[in-house]
């Protein structure tokens, strides 16, 4: 929509070439406005406090303060700012640590720019987003069901993989209202209150989830 304000984004990466290149590309998208950039976490905090970006794209490997430790500092300066980790690593340890600290997304540096824009848009809208390599890890659930039904397990893993109610409804051939009802039941059963906690559950309890197909 042309009337909607662009999503305000700040870039934090200790590689100047990455920052300049990413800013140059994101500046070509009308729905995104890069409101600042920094090459280290300490320098970024005053910018975040002043400009209140909706999304911070943060490199996971930086000197002094790394991206994972930066999440709490960023949220302390601007609680409404959502953090997307930008990384070359697709290890479960990095992903789990990022989400447990409060990251709303995790994307690999080799993804296409359009996917970065999709991640920014989804996270700014309140969803989570994980790039395809990361999503494969999130979808790698195996084992025996404990407290969730088969359908609930399917839905919780798809939620954790960053899919919206509409996408889940389409994939499972059910209504969006049904997805939302399942979402509420899942949270109640597991004692969870947010999507980030659902993601954390999948990462911490892959043994409790059934084998799920990854195709559409």
Secondary structure as the mmCIF struct_conf table of DSSP 4:
data_model
#
loop_
_struct_conf.conf_type_id
_struct_conf.id
_struct_conf.beg_label_comp_id
_struct_conf.beg_label_asym_id
_struct_conf.beg_label_seq_id
_struct_conf.end_label_comp_id
_struct_conf.end_label_asym_id
_struct_conf.end_label_seq_id
TURN_TY1_P TURN_TY1_P1 UNK A 2 UNK A 3
BEND BEND1 UNK A 4 UNK A 4
HELX_LH_PP_P HELX_LH_PP_P1 UNK A 5 UNK A 6
STRN STRN1 UNK A 7 UNK A 12
BEND BEND2 UNK A 14 UNK A 14
HELX_RH_AL_P HELX_RH_AL_P1 UNK A 16 UNK A 26
TURN_TY1_P TURN_TY1_P2 UNK A 27 UNK A 28
TURN_TY1_P TURN_TY1_P3 UNK A 30 UNK A 31
STRN STRN2 UNK A 32 UNK A 38
BEND BEND3 UNK A 39 UNK A 40
HELX_RH_AL_P HELX_RH_AL_P2 UNK A 41 UNK A 51
BEND BEND4 UNK A 54 UNK A 54
STRN STRN3 UNK A 55 UNK A 59
BEND BEND5 UNK A 60 UNK A 60
BEND BEND6 UNK A 63 UNK A 65
HELX_RH_AL_P HELX_RH_AL_P3 UNK A 67 UNK A 77
TURN_TY1_P TURN_TY1_P4 UNK A 79 UNK A 80
STRN STRN4 UNK A 82 UNK A 87
BEND BEND7 UNK A 88 UNK A 88
HELX_RH_AL_P HELX_RH_AL_P4 UNK A 92 UNK A 101
TURN_TY1_P TURN_TY1_P5 UNK A 102 UNK A 102
BEND BEND8 UNK A 104 UNK A 104
STRN STRN5 UNK A 105 UNK A 108
TURN_TY1_P TURN_TY1_P6 UNK A 109 UNK A 110
BEND BEND9 UNK A 111 UNK A 111
HELX_RH_AL_P HELX_RH_AL_P5 UNK A 113 UNK A 124
TURN_TY1_P TURN_TY1_P7 UNK A 125 UNK A 126
STRN STRN6 UNK A 129 UNK A 130
HELX_RH_AL_P HELX_RH_AL_P6 UNK A 132 UNK A 138
TURN_TY1_P TURN_TY1_P8 UNK A 139 UNK A 139
STRN STRN7 UNK A 143 UNK A 143
BEND BEND10 UNK A 146 UNK A 148
HELX_RH_AL_P HELX_RH_AL_P7 UNK A 150 UNK A 160
TURN_TY1_P TURN_TY1_P9 UNK A 161 UNK A 162
HELX_RH_AL_P HELX_RH_AL_P8 UNK A 165 UNK A 172
TURN_TY1_P TURN_TY1_P10 UNK A 173 UNK A 173
HELX_RH_AL_P HELX_RH_AL_P9 UNK A 176 UNK A 190
TURN_TY1_P TURN_TY1_P11 UNK A 191 UNK A 191
BEND BEND11 UNK A 194 UNK A 194
HELX_RH_AL_P HELX_RH_AL_P10 UNK A 195 UNK A 204
TURN_TY1_P TURN_TY1_P12 UNK A 206 UNK A 207
STRN STRN8 UNK A 208 UNK A 208
BEND BEND12 UNK A 209 UNK A 209
#
